[in-house]
Amino acid sequence: MKKNVINTDLTNKTAVVTGAGGVLCSDFAKALARAGAKVALLDINIESAECVANEINAEGGMAAAYKCDVLDRQMCETVAEKIKNSLGDCDILINGAGGNNPKATTDDEYFEMENIGTGKKSFFDLDTEGISFVFRLNFLGALIPTQVFAKQMIGREGCNIINISSMNAYTPLTKIPAYSGAKAAISNFTQWLAVYFSKAGIRVNAIAPGFFSTKQNAALLFNSDGTPTARTGKILAATPMRRFGKTEELEGALLFLLDNKAAGFITGVVLPVDGGFSAYSGV
């Protein structure tokens, strides 16, 4: 297996990753495995999770895939028991499941009177069910797995929970009010959990990725001919490093926060990995 950017040793640790079939979380799972962890990959799309598990195992790591809906408490509890029996008690939980919904997204960045009647979806057209889904997936999708897997951590020193927030949590992006609000809730929840579990041997932190170009968002960032979209132009103009992040550039933040020697006194932080986006005022 290739080496990680940080030599964090997670040998004999059991790591649970939700949303593990996705682009970023599959990379997290591989980084955890390279650090020696036994990795349980949870995803509602079992085929995606199995594909990642197979890649990890083929490289000499230890991984197993489990079909799991993070909004279904009973399913989470059933999966948690299976993981405990096969890999051991959970030491590390990565709450990576999340996402947006088109029904909770506007077509316009600003309200303009001339857009009325043009068919553009405005704030007034947002679907409450779509917004509810986004909040449930992102917030309850972290709360429920934490309730289930943190029970296995209580009283065992050195356990960690990592939530995945977003730069949207600091300053909301246009068009995606529900997703931005849900990620702000995750950052707040991270701080709450850090205090709540501070006497139980569990550190709780979060990572807030900036803008990363992946297969999932390629259509939003680049035109069919490969040229950048107008939104990409705005993103890069507001990112001092003037580029998108690479998925592997999140690994250092993850492994650092999980290192109980290097980060043993760090809890309740939300670490931006954003190329300077959060620091730039635009002038």
Residue, then its C-alpha position, 0 to 999 in steps of 0.5 A: m500500500k502507498k504511504n500516507v502524508i502523515n505517519t499516524d498509526l491506527t493499528n488495531k483501531t476500528a474505523v467506521v466511515t459513513g458515505a464511504g462510497g463517495v469520492l471524498c469519504s472513499d479516499f478517507a477510508k483508504a487513508l485510514a486503512r493505510a494507517g493500519a485501521k480496520v475499516a467499515l465502509l457504510d453506504i446506502n449504495i452497497e455496490s459503491a462501498e464494496c468497490v472501495a472495500n475491494e480496492i483496500n483489501a487488494e492493497g493489503g488493508m482490511a475493510a468490509a462494506y455494509k449497506c446502511d441508511v444513516l437515517d434508519r436508527q434500527m439499521c445503524e444499530t444492526v450494522a454496528e453490532k455486525i461490525k463489533n462482532s467482525l472488526g471490534d468496537c468502534d474507535i473512530l467514526i467519520n460522519g461523511a454521509g451528506g449531500n444536497n438536493p435539487k429541490a432545495t436549490t435556487d436557479d438564481e443567485y439574486f432576486e431580480m424582478e425581471n426573472i419573475g415568470t421566466g421559469k427560473k426557480s427562486f427562493f419562493d419556489l423552494d420545495t419544503e420536502g427537499i429542504s427537509f431531506v437536506f437537513r435530515l441527511n446532513f444533520l440527522g445523518a450525523l446525529i444518529p450514527t453518533q448515537v449508535f457508535a459512540k456507545q461503543m466508545i464510552g470510557r475507552e480513551g483515544c476514541n475520535i469522531i470526525n464530522i464533515s462540515s463545509m466552507n458553506a458553514y462559514t459563509p453561505l454560498t448562493k443557490i444552496p441555502a439548505y445545504s449551507g444551513a445544514k453544514a452550519a448545523i454540523s459545525n455547531f453540533t461538532q462543538w456541542l459533542a466535543v463538550y458533551f463527550s469531553k469527560a468520556g475519552i472521546r475527541v470530536n472535531a470536523i473538517a471543512p473542505g473548500f472546493f474540490s473538483t470531483k466527478q460528482n461536481a464536474a458538470l457544475l464546474f466545467n462546460s462540456d468542452g472542458t472550459p470553466t463555468a462562470r461559477t468556477g471563475k467566481i470560486l477560483a477568484a475567491t480562492p487565493m491559491r487559485r485552484f481546486g483542492k485534490t482529494e488527497e489533500l484532505e488526508g493530512a487534516l484527517l490523520f492529524l486530528l486522529d493522532n492522539k499524540a499530535a492532536g490529543f488536546i484538540t477537540g471541538v475545532v472545525l479545520p478548514v482545508d480551502g486554499g485560503f478561501s475563508a481568509y480572503s475578503g476579496v480585496 
